[in-house]
Amino acid sequence: MKVITVKIPEGIEEKLNSLCKETTRTKSFFIREALDRFLDEDAIYRKALDRLNDGKDKIITSEEMNQKIK
């Protein structure tokens, strides 16, 4: 595993320390989890944005989507 050093505001560190005490998990655990979730959500967002900007990709309503998945 690689080591990365980051600077965070004191307020975030206090919240992180509190969470670590409550859960007996490490700071590294929560930072890895947060980064992993962010990267997954960002990838989904970018894919959706690419599809939205693709003039060939048909945009459908939520009702149409619901019909397709039933």
C-alpha positions in Angstrom: 0.0 0.0 0.0 1.2 3.5 -0.8 1.5 6.3 1.7 0.1 9.8 0.9 0.3 12.8 3.1 -2.5 15.3 3.1 -3.3 18.5 4.9 -6.9 18.9 6.3 -8.5 21.7 8.3 -8.6 21.2 12.1 -12.4 21.0 12.1 -12.4 17.9 9.8 -9.6 16.3 11.9 -11.7 16.8 15.0 -14.6 15.1 13.4 -12.4 12.3 12.1 -10.8 11.8 15.5 -14.2 11.7 17.1 -15.5 9.1 14.6 -12.4 7.0 15.1 -12.9 7.0 18.9 -16.6 6.0 18.5 -15.9 3.2 16.1 -12.4 2.0 17.0 -11.4 2.4 13.3 -8.3 4.2 12.1 -8.1 7.5 10.3 -6.6 5.7 7.4 -9.6 3.4 7.2 -12.1 6.3 6.9 -9.9 8.3 4.5 -9.6 5.3 2.2 -13.4 4.7 2.4 -14.2 8.4 1.7 -11.8 8.6 -1.2 -13.0 5.3 -2.7 -16.6 6.4 -2.5 -15.8 9.8 -4.0 -13.9 8.3 -6.9 -16.8 5.9 -7.6 -19.4 8.7 -7.5 -17.2 10.9 -9.6 -16.8 8.2 -12.3 -20.6 7.8 -12.4 -21.1 11.6 -12.6 -18.6 11.9 -15.5 -20.1 9.0 -17.4 -23.6 10.6 -17.0 -22.2 14.0 -18.1 -20.6 12.4 -21.1 -23.9 10.7 -22.0 -25.8 14.0 -21.5 -23.4 15.8 -23.9 -23.7 13.0 -26.5 -26.2 14.2 -29.0 -26.7 10.6 -30.2 -27.7 9.3 -26.7 -31.4 9.5 -26.2 -32.5 11.2 -22.9 -35.5 9.5 -21.4 -37.8 10.5 -18.5 -37.8 8.8 -15.1 -41.2 7.3 -16.0 -39.8 5.8 -19.2 -36.9 4.4 -17.1 -39.3 2.9 -14.6 -41.1 1.1 -17.4 -37.9 -0.3 -18.8 -36.8 -1.8 -15.4 -40.1 -3.3 -14.5 
